[in-house]
Amino acid sequence: MISSITWVPRGAANPNPPRFQACKEEVEALLRKHVSGDNNDEEEGEEEEAEDVDVEEGKKVELDRHGLPAELRMDDYDDDDEAAGGGQKAAFIHADATESDGEEEEDEEEDVEEMLEGKMQEMEEAEGEDEDEDGEGEEEGEDKTGEEELAGVLPASAFMRGMEDDGDDDEDSEDMDDHMIRPTDAVALVANTEDEEHSSLEIHVYEEDTGSLYIHHDISLPAFPLCLAWGHCPPVAGREGERGSFVAVGTFKPGIEIWDVDVIDPLEPTQVLGGERALQGIPPSDSNSSSSSISKKQKGGKKKKKRQQEEEEGEDLVEGSHTGPVMAVAWNQFHRQVLVSGSADATIKLWDVTTGQCSSTYTHHVDKVASLDWHPVESTVLASAGFDKGIYVLDARGETHSSHVQMKGAGSKTDPECIGWCPHSPSTLLCATEDGTLMAWDVRSPSAPLWKLKAHAKTCSSFAFSPLASGLLATCGMDKTVKLWDYSSAADAAPRQLGEKAMSVGKLFTVSFYPSSPFLLATGGDKGLLALWDLHECEGVMRRFGGEGGGGGKEAGAEAASMMEGMTLGGEGEKEKGERKEKKMEGKKEKKKTGEKSRSCRKK
């Protein structure tokens, strides 16, 4: 299932993306994290089993000589099985059951240290052997053994350092050609999940001259992805002046992962905003350790255990983190180190991606935050929509409730699905809803929508404007279609439909225009297939926008900036209202004069 799509602007992708290669320090850190994480999982599993056996019923359970419940009757099994190897396992289990907690921790620490020392020693020996001249077959076998032991922790690409084969130069050059991203290629980033189990970020390349579409590489994700946002600011302190290609991914977990899409087979994200302490290598807080020890002693029912578990999970998070799934992210293209996120915990957070710190938190929503969008001209103005039926415009520089303005008249029966600004009329805010309605406001007059339109028979899940064809709008919905609209006339007039197409990829959840071309869009849905639509084949679009070819983008942007000068977040003032009334009266007078002239002409 494709849940989100975003594009990389032309020329922003690395034409020859490298493969990730782990150095010795990175391998050691990953091994330590991997081994300690497994040990923690085993400890938690053993504690939960013990609680289920001893605490849940409140009864004392009798154990046999293996440390297992006597009702399993493990002592009745044949001794021949133990002689063949089962006895060794039983003795191991029995030893674990009788050892004290302190001895277990010491042994586990020793095992981790021994494992790390052994593996790092093997890697050093392997590096020394690589530097020697042609070695013997036994030495090559030792190298392979060391790699096989690490293969369960690291991907094969981590062992490519120093491994060269002069005989395969031709094949390597062909592979490099295949991996090259040409300046004319369009790169799309797709959040995809297969069978609700394996989630990944897919980097698709579309060759416009040949019409071929393929997956260049992909990145495995730890949880179901919900939203994507592309940015070019490196999320590393000290590199603010550089440019790259990065994507922020919001998932069902509270952390936001930022990946470098110019690197093939990366092991970890470049930056994680919020999320769990353990995943970032941060030790648990003192309050967390004390509360966890207390909770182990406490007894109670399922509700009490669930409440204790939620409290412990909240304490396990990084300071400033979301506490629920991240449902919306948006990267500020003016202040490129700023990322905004909205969560199921009903909060909106501003992040500095270079430091990984949360700078502000907004709590004007009372339910899940579904969609966010930065203003195309005013760099600090943000729109938000949530499942509380609230649609707000706020100035991110303000931290008081007065900086939030609610758009009214949306209705209280359906949830908003997507929100976005019209790039060519910057005072206009659009929203798509669960019942298939598309509506718009002039944010200077938020008391009622400018218009409402039944865009789809079912949920209108997403919409997007072409950045280079002024007024070209695309919507998609659960009715499996993409529809195209002309919104180039007056802002208070509903858009006019130009065409539609059944995309044959199931119910559609997302649609996005390629920012470097006026007539190329992508969409995806529950079948997990990416669909592209070249709008040159749509007769209605070509008849209306075919002559633009993207040339009117700069003029529209300049016009939008001039229109934005009169925008105020506090609603329409008396002066603006008076001006609008005067314009209406002048319009009526003009119509009256033209009507009188036409009547006099007819009489003559």
Secondary structure, 3 states (H helix, E strand, C coil): CEEEEEEECCCCCCCCCCECCCCHHHHHHHHHHHHHHHHHHHHHHHHHHHHHHHCCCCCCCCECCCCCEHHHCHHHCCHHHHHHHHHHHHHHHHHHHHCCHHHHHHHHHHHHHHHHHHHHHHHHHHHHHHHCCCCCHHHHHHHHHHHHHHCCCCCHHHHCCCCCCHHHHHHHHHHHHHHCCCCCEEEEEEEEEECCCEEEEEEEEEECCCCEEEEEEEEEECCCEEEEEEECCCCCCCCCCCCCCEEEEEECCCCEEEEECCCECCCCCCEEECCECHHHCCCCCHHHHHHHHHHHHCCCCHHHHHHHHHHHHHHCECCCCCCCCEEEEEECCCCCCEEEEEECCCCEEEEECCCCEEEEEECCCCCCEEEEEECCCCCCEEEEEECCCCEEEEECCCCCHHHEEECCCCCCCCCEEEEEECCCCCCEEEEEECCCEEEEEECCCCCCCCEEEECCCCCEEEEEECCCCCCEEEEEECCCEEEEEECCCCCCCCCEEEEEEECCCCCEEEEEECCCCCCEEEEEECCCCCEEEEHHHCHHHHHHHCCCCCCCHHHHHHHHHHHHCCCCCCCCCHHHHHHHHHHHHHHHHHHHHHHHHHHHHHHC
